[in-house]
Amino acid sequence: MAFKEVLVVLCVLLTAFSGCTTYREGNVGGEDDVKEMHLEIVNITTDKDVYHSNEIMGIGVILYSSKDADDVNVRCRGIEGRLNEERVVNLSAGRNHISFEFRLPRCNVCGGIREGIYRFECMVSWGDTEENSSVYVEIRQ
């Protein structure tokens, strides 16, 4: 199987198993007033499949929220924690798109990274609700 096919299969499998998380918000009124909060990472995309040393990489995260939610933490990290960014955002009910940009480290043996396939993980959390998903990219010299 060619590299691109393996990469596509990995991305599809990771997206398919990301799941959906439920948060219950109760009111004094009883069981009839309980609202469910569904928060899900629908997709993670990168602007390219293959990157080179010191390039800027764009990551897009599509989140689904069943209702408006304030102060949602969205975090994206990769290359064994060397790139890491966290944001607090307000989500609208429905699909929401969050963009991240990272300048990749140089590929060299002293102080940089090695060429290879790297995992970028995105996490979203709100209250007791937490969801995560990953995407893999290739970085070359």
Residue pairs with C-beta under 8 A, 6 or more apart in sequence:
1 9
3 138
4 49
7 49
7 117
7 136
7 138
10 136
11 135
11 136
14 133
14 134
14 135
15 42
15 43
15 44
15 133
18 40
18 41
18 131
18 132
18 133
19 40
19 131
20 38
20 39
20 40
20 131
21 38
21 39
21 40
21 129
21 130
21 131
22 36
22 37
22 38
22 129
23 36
23 37
23 39
23 126
23 127
23 128
23 129
24 34
24 35
24 36
24 37
25 34
25 35
25 36
25 37
26 33
26 34
27 33
27 34
27 35
35 67
36 66
37 65
37 66
37 67
37 69
37 126
37 127
37 129
38 64
38 65
38 66
39 63
39 64
39 65
39 66
39 69
39 72
39 91
39 124
39 126
39 129
39 131
40 63
40 64
40 131
41 61
41 62
41 63
41 122
41 124
41 131
41 132
41 133
42 62
42 63
42 64
42 95
43 60
43 61
43 62
44 59
44 60
44 61
44 62
44 120
44 122
44 133
44 134
44 135
45 59
45 60
45 62
45 135
46 57
46 58
46 59
46 60
46 120
46 135
46 137
47 57
47 58
47 59
47 60
48 57
48 137
49 137
49 138
50 137
50 138
50 139
50 140
51 57
51 104
51 137
51 138
51 139
51 140
52 104
52 107
52 139
52 140
52 141
53 104
53 105
53 106
53 107
53 108
53 112
53 139
53 140
53 141
54 103
54 104
54 105
54 106
55 103
55 104
56 101
56 102
56 103
56 104
57 101
57 102
57 103
57 104
57 137
58 99
58 100
58 101
59 76
59 99
59 100
59 101
59 102
59 120
59 122
59 135
60 97
60 98
60 99
60 100
61 74
61 76
61 97
61 98
61 99
61 100
61 122
61 124
62 95
62 96
62 97
63 72
63 74
63 91
63 95
63 96
63 97
63 98
63 124
64 94
64 95
64 96
65 72
65 91
65 92
65 93
65 94
65 96
66 93
67 93
68 90
68 91
68 92
68 93
69 90
69 91
69 126
70 90
70 91
71 88
71 90
71 126
72 88
72 89
72 90
72 91
72 124
72 125
72 126
73 86
73 87
73 88
73 123
73 124
73 125
73 126
74 86
74 87
74 88
74 89
74 98
74 122
74 123
74 124
75 84
75 85
75 86
75 87
75 122
75 123
75 124
75 125
76 83
76 84
76 85
76 86
76 100
76 102
76 120
76 121
76 122
76 123
77 83
77 84
77 85
77 120
77 121
78 84
78 102
78 118
78 119
78 120
78 121
79 104
79 105
79 113
79 118
79 120
79 139
82 105
82 113
83 102
83 104
83 105
83 120
85 100
85 102
87 98
89 96
89 98
104 113
104 139
105 112
105 113
106 112
106 113
107 113
107 114
107 115
107 139
107 140
107 141
113 139
115 139
115 140
115 141
116 138
116 139
117 136
117 137
117 138
117 139
118 136
118 137
118 138
118 139
119 134
119 135
119 136
120 134
120 135
120 136
120 137
121 132
121 133
121 134
122 132
122 133
122 134
122 135
123 130
123 131
123 132
124 130
124 131
124 132
125 131
